[in-house]
Amino acid sequence: MSQFNLSSRSSISSGCDLSDLRSWWENELLQIQSFAVRSVVRDVCVELDSFICFSEQPLLLWEGCDRRTPEGKRQRTHKYPDELKRLAKERKVKLDTRPNGPAIAAFLLAGGCRPEREGSTNAWSVHHLYSGKFPYVNRETTLHASKSPTHFSQSAGLVAAHPIADAICDEIPFFSWLLRAHSFLRFGYDPDGVFSADTDDYGFRSGTACELIFREPVANLAQHEALESSIGNLKSH
């Protein structure tokens, strides 16, 4: 059974208007039938900075790392290269070997902030903006960053989300696209290629710089690419 549930009964009704995001999401908001839910989502959108924290810069921490669960294992654990251990120690960032650890490290090393929660001793969750859910208008798929070795630890595709906003990200299509649009406006990050005419191999608008910290040896990357190709072939049959 897949560890990811990507099905959704709803989608955005129109493409993002980058020149007037407020009017765009106000119109999308009308799709929510419940007045109470609509009011909550609207308040979060209006006060977005109180619920969402972006990183300060685009940074790909570890090209070649993803969150796929190895065959025969219950979950993914990570063993960090020495280069990343040294960097994290220098910048006083704790490395977590659990499934989402490299993504969290990328977010923090890129200047991201994780506020403390009120109801627990945890910090806000670090959320992937491109989660494989909610394709763009007239698209059938969208990037699933957790499965991609070039996007899993990309800070431009990560936010720290208040628990309320974290739930909305997984429930309301336009809210995810609002955050994706903000990422593009901040960093030029456009892995689905919907906001710009041309993107590079890392999903950025051409001419936009992204810092790469560590890259797996070519042989390891080739194995990832072969795996992705075989999975794609299976899906096409």
C-alpha positions in Angstrom: 0.0 0.0 0.0 1.3 3.5 -0.9 2.4 5.7 2.0 1.0 8.7 0.2 -2.7 9.5 -0.3 -2.8 12.0 -3.3 -6.4 11.8 -4.2 -8.6 14.9 -4.0 -12.2 15.7 -4.7 -11.4 19.3 -5.6 -9.0 21.4 -7.6 -8.3 25.1 -8.4 -10.8 26.6 -10.9 -8.4 29.0 -12.6 -4.7 29.7 -12.9 -3.0 32.0 -10.4 -2.9 35.7 -11.2 0.5 36.6 -10.0 -0.2 40.3 -10.5 -3.3 40.1 -8.2 -3.1 37.1 -6.0 -5.6 38.5 -3.5 -8.4 38.7 -6.0 -7.5 35.3 -7.4 -7.7 33.5 -4.0 -10.8 35.4 -3.0 -12.5 34.0 -6.0 -11.2 30.5 -5.3 -12.4 30.8 -1.8 -16.0 30.7 -3.0 -15.6 27.0 -3.8 -15.7 26.2 -0.1 -19.3 25.5 0.7 -19.1 25.8 4.5 -19.3 29.4 5.7 -17.4 28.6 8.9 -14.6 26.8 7.0 -14.4 29.5 4.4 -14.1 32.2 7.1 -11.2 30.3 8.8 -9.3 29.8 5.5 -9.8 33.4 4.6 -8.4 34.7 7.9 -5.3 32.5 7.4 -4.8 33.9 3.9 -5.2 37.5 5.0 -2.7 37.0 7.9 -0.5 34.6 6.0 2.7 35.7 7.7 1.3 34.7 11.0 0.8 31.1 9.8 3.6 30.4 7.3 7.3 30.9 7.4 9.5 30.8 4.2 13.2 30.3 4.2 15.5 33.3 3.4 17.1 31.8 0.3 16.8 28.9 -2.2 19.2 26.1 -1.2 19.3 22.4 -2.3 21.0 20.7 0.6 21.4 17.2 -0.8 20.9 16.3 -4.4 20.3 12.6 -4.6 18.4 12.3 -1.3 14.6 11.6 -1.2 12.0 10.2 1.2 11.2 6.9 -0.6 10.9 4.0 1.8 13.4 1.3 0.8 11.9 -2.0 -0.1 11.5 -4.2 3.0 11.8 -1.2 5.4 9.0 0.4 7.4 10.4 3.9 7.0 13.3 5.9 5.5 16.2 6.8 7.7 19.1 9.0 6.5 22.9 8.7 7.0 24.3 12.2 6.3 27.5 12.7 4.4 30.4 14.0 6.4 30.3 17.3 4.5 26.8 18.0 5.7 27.6 17.0 9.2 30.4 19.5 9.4 28.2 22.3 7.9 25.4 21.5 10.3 27.8 21.6 13.3 29.2 24.9 12.2 25.8 26.5 11.9 24.4 24.7 15.0 21.6 22.9 13.1 20.7 19.5 14.5 20.5 16.7 11.9 17.5 14.4 12.2 17.8 10.9 10.6 14.1 10.4 10.4 12.2 10.5 7.1 11.8 14.3 6.8 15.1 15.2 8.4 17.1 16.4 5.4 14.2 18.7 4.4 14.1 20.2 7.8 17.8 20.7 7.8 17.6 22.4 4.4 14.9 24.7 5.6 16.9 25.7 8.7 20.2 26.1 6.9 18.5 28.4 4.4 17.5 30.7 7.2 14.0 29.3 7.9 12.4 29.7 11.3 10.3 27.1 13.1 8.2 28.7 15.8 7.3 26.7 18.9 3.8 25.3 19.2 1.5 26.3 22.0 0.0 22.9 22.7 3.1 20.8 22.7 6.9 20.9 22.9 7.2 20.5 19.2 8.0 23.2 16.6 5.8 24.0 13.5 5.9 21.3 10.9 8.2 21.7 7.8 5.8 21.2 4.8 6.6 20.4 1.2 4.7 22.9 -1.0 4.7 20.3 -3.9 3.3 17.2 -2.3 2.0 15.4 -5.4 -1.5 16.8 -4.7 -3.5 19.4 -6.5 -2.2 19.6 -10.1 -2.5 23.0 -11.9 -5.3 23.9 -14.2 -5.3 21.5 -17.3 -2.6 19.4 -15.7 -2.9 15.8 -14.6 0.1 15.7 -12.3 2.2 17.9 -10.0 5.7 17.4 -8.5 5.9 15.1 -5.5 9.0 16.6 -3.9 9.4 13.8 -1.3 10.0 11.3 -4.1 12.4 13.5 -6.0 16.2 13.5 -5.3 16.4 17.1 -6.8 13.6 18.6 -4.8 13.2 16.8 -1.5 15.7 19.0 0.3 15.1 22.2 -1.7 14.4 25.0 0.7 12.4 27.0 -1.9 9.8 24.3 -1.8 9.5 24.2 2.0 7.7 26.2 4.6 7.2 26.0 8.3 3.4 25.9 8.9 1.3 26.5 11.9 -0.8 23.4 12.7 -3.9 25.2 11.3 -2.2 26.2 8.1 -0.5 22.7 7.8 -4.0 21.1 7.7 -5.3 23.6 5.2 -2.3 22.9 2.9 -3.5 19.3 2.6 -7.2 20.1 2.3 -7.7 23.3 0.2 -6.1 23.2 -3.4 -6.0 27.0 -3.9 -4.1 27.5 -0.6 -1.3 25.2 -1.8 -1.1 27.1 -5.0 -1.1 30.4 -3.2 2.0 29.3 -1.3 3.6 27.9 -4.5 2.9 31.3 -6.2 4.6 33.1 -3.3 7.6 30.7 -3.6 7.9 31.6 -7.3 7.7 35.4 -6.5 10.3 35.1 -3.8 12.8 32.6 -5.4 11.7 31.9 -9.0 10.9 28.3 -8.0 8.6 26.7 -10.5 9.1 23.0 -10.7 5.8 22.4 -12.5 6.7 25.0 -15.1 3.4 26.9 -14.8 4.6 30.4 -13.9 7.5 30.9 -16.3 8.2 30.1 -19.9 11.5 28.3 -19.2 12.9 26.5 -16.1 16.3 24.9 -15.4 17.0 21.3 -14.3 16.3 22.3 -10.6 12.9 23.8 -11.3 13.9 27.4 -11.2 13.1 30.2 -13.7 16.0 30.4 -16.0 18.6 32.9 -14.7 17.7 32.3 -11.1 20.5 31.2 -8.8 20.1 28.3 -6.3 22.9 27.2 -3.9 23.8 23.5 -4.1 25.4 22.2 -0.9 26.1 18.5 -1.6 25.7 16.2 -4.7 25.7 12.5 -4.6 28.3 10.8 -6.7 27.3 10.2 -10.3 26.8 6.5 -9.9 24.3 7.0 -7.0 22.4 9.6 -9.0 22.3 7.2 -12.0 20.6 4.6 -9.7 18.0 7.1 -8.7 17.3 8.0 -12.3 17.0 4.4 -13.3 14.5 3.8 -10.4 12.4 6.8 -11.4 12.4 5.6 -15.0 11.3 2.0 -14.1 8.5 3.4 -11.9 7.4 5.7 -14.8 7.3 2.7 -17.1 5.2 0.6 -14.7 2.7 3.5 -14.4 2.3 3.8 -18.1 1.3 0.1 -18.5 
